[in-house]
Amino acid sequence: MSIKDKVAIIGVGSTKFGENFEMTYQDMALEAVYEAYADAGLETKDMDAAWIGTLSPGLTGLEGDAGASLAEPLNFYPRPVTRVSAYCCSGMEAVRNAAFGVASGEYKMVLAVGVEKMREVPPRGSLVARHIHETHPVISKGRTAPGIFAPIATRYFHQYGYGKETLAKVAVKNHYNGSLNPKAHFRSTITEDTVLKAPMVVDPLGLFDCCPTTDGAAAAILTTPEIARELKKDYILIKGMGLAVTYGYFSMAFQEDNDFLGFKSTREAAAMAYRQAGIKDPRKEIHVAEVHDCFTITELVNYEDLGFCGRGEGGKLIADGITALNGELPVNTSGGLKSCGHPVGATGVRMVADVVNQLRGRSGKRQVKKAAIGLTHTLGGPGSIACVFVLGRP
Amino acid sequence: MSIKDKVAIIGVGSTKFGENFEMTYQDMALEAVYEAYADAGLETKDMDAAWIGTLSPGLTGLEGDAGASLAEPLNFYPRPVTRVSAYCCSGMEAVRNAAFGVASGEYKMVLAVGVEKMREVPPRGSLVARHIHETHPVISKGRTAPGIFAPIATRYFHQYGYGKETLAKVAVKNHYNGSLNPKAHFRSTITEDTVLKAPMVVDPLGLFDCCPTTDGAAAAILTTPEIARELKKDYILIKGMGLAVTYGYFSMAFQEDNDFLGFKSTREAAAMAYRQAGIKDPRKEIHVAEVHDCFTITELVNYEDLGFCGRGEGGKLIADGITALNGELPVNTSGGLKSCGHPVGATGVRMVADVVNQLRGRSGKRQVKKAAIGLTHTLGGPGSIACVFVLGRP
């Protein structure tokens, strides 16, 4: 007995991703949920419960610290709202726990929402900024995200002979896809030259190898397949879910099974999701995927960790155009974190929304042909947690 | 279809509550889980997944911000660990979502853990303390917890004619119960005189009307009733669960249905749990309860909100000894938040552990006679969220 085929997604929505200074946290949650309502033809009165994923309530006056931040704008009272957080997997955790709520028989119709408001950052030198930089256990040591992922790229180049040009191809692909996505943070195409000549952030990662800091929200409505059919919705099924917690970046160096060429958490989460979904050969059986490209190098090692190719073949996969929009296995047709943007709590739910739309044939200029099985993947914490879903047409 | 009778609790554990300076966050999590393992005769290898509840990872270098804080001490890799937070309901939310994980069929055996390390506070005047006091959206306005609950007491006195002596009876009862609980933070009995002569915190709440700041962790092991029977465990069933999110304290004044004499969130959560469990008359059908006595006044209004008595009769219930250890409906036999202590994320799981032990007849000097149905209740955020479980013997 497992959750396979027990949960249907019947509506999805998201805000525009970007600098949403004109919208509060609650405004964004509301907009994403109402788009999902419109998609499903449902309203707040039809919902039994909700889950919300947000990483950092401290950025927005504690919004997202508990369910009230969703209940208030939706007038969801007195129904239950659960808050989950798991670094960059927060959004997929909201969907995963919402799925358990449905599959348990406790609720018939539930919301999974992810929100993060990141652009209203305190000015440098402010008390908040000083607090973060002087007391944060990671940032205070100078270990920012680019600093954590750059050594993976260095090691990847050394091991397999790739160079910065290969990373640049990931950025070019994802910016192209983002240029076709009206909700993407960045909508301009770029060339490999743009990437290679950009200012260096942490060698070998330049500005265009890094995802931006973004505001946004996304929502999904989950129910049982029986109800989805009764309501005559064009629904998508959850075929497999995996969440894996492993050692993180700071202890990777001490782990015998780590080589700084990928993430065990992704491999373990994928193994769980594939086993449940019955996927034997991901390269052939997955038709479209949204993966965690926080940096260009991350997308390459994700290809390998997710079994889209063998070890060391990630660079070849991107160079051969396999993961391009018109390739055999299009990856990040949304533009990915790189171009669509990465409002942390929202990202996982946004991925689910994008893949659901691909599988329903509703992705407009970005539509992939004959997509029946899709995948979403987020990686967080740093590297210690990963979540993988396999979604499919009924 | 609901979750009623689908989930069994087969092991519980907790650390000593108090000033656990000698233990880290992870040490406490480990100790609570290992006690639950010993109780159930199980080990980490038998577990499929876990949920952890912690309110404030910021207090302990981000411990509890995601599942890694539980996975590392238990060597739980690569299994899934979900982090939930919901103010003072964080612990019960860990149990509630773990229950969905089991009832969904996804997992057979799971852990629900709550942990909070609160005593290692930064010194006054430190950058962290200044950050909290100058930028925290609530505390910076002088609205601390005693300031939020004191007006409820003032209004309660005005409406029903009770006085501080009535509040003192709650403190005396809970300190007595705590004196019999080897794991309680405070183990000394007190008199009404102690309470009435204590320094004032926020009028009419004195020092002994307030729960302490405490370190601690608690754990529970959940599985299906079928597996519990196969393993021949003395298990307890989840009969009903309710989580309600309503308007909070800061908008209570604007709500037509609020009178500052109780919390709608508690009433709604209780209604959900009672409906599911088939409880018609809580006063007669509930045999033992752990309720959220963050302040003495809270316990009194909880009695009313939970239906243990009519409106305005909470003061009479305590005065008549109904909720005393040897009364008809013993409440907070652990000592409650008031005497056992309140490590926020741990409290809800600790309550479940205490009630499970009462229902299994394992509460030693605090054992209640003929307890077959028990209740746990937490209230948080401030007042915007409440969680109620009804637990029962098979």
Interface residues (C-beta under 8 A of the other chain):
Chain A: M1 S2 I3 K6 A49 G58 G61 L62 D65 A66 G67 A68 A71 E72 F76 Y77 P78 R79 P80 V81 T82 R83 V84 S85 A86 Y87 C89 E93 R96 N97 A99 F100 G101 V102 A103 S104 G105 E106 L127 V128 R130 H131 E134 T135 H136 P137 V138 M241 G242 L243 A244 V245 T246 Y247 G248 K264 S265 E268 A269 M272 G380 G381 S384 I385
Chain B: M1 S2 I3 K6 A49 G58 G61 L62 D65 A66 G67 A68 A71 E72 F76 Y77 P78 R79 P80 V81 T82 R83 V84 S85 A86 Y87 C89 E93 R96 N97 A99 F100 G101 V102 A103 S104 G105 E106 L127 V128 R130 H131 E134 T135 H136 P137 V138 M241 G242 L243 A244 V245 T246 Y247 G248 K264 S265 E268 A269 M272 G380 G381 S384 I385
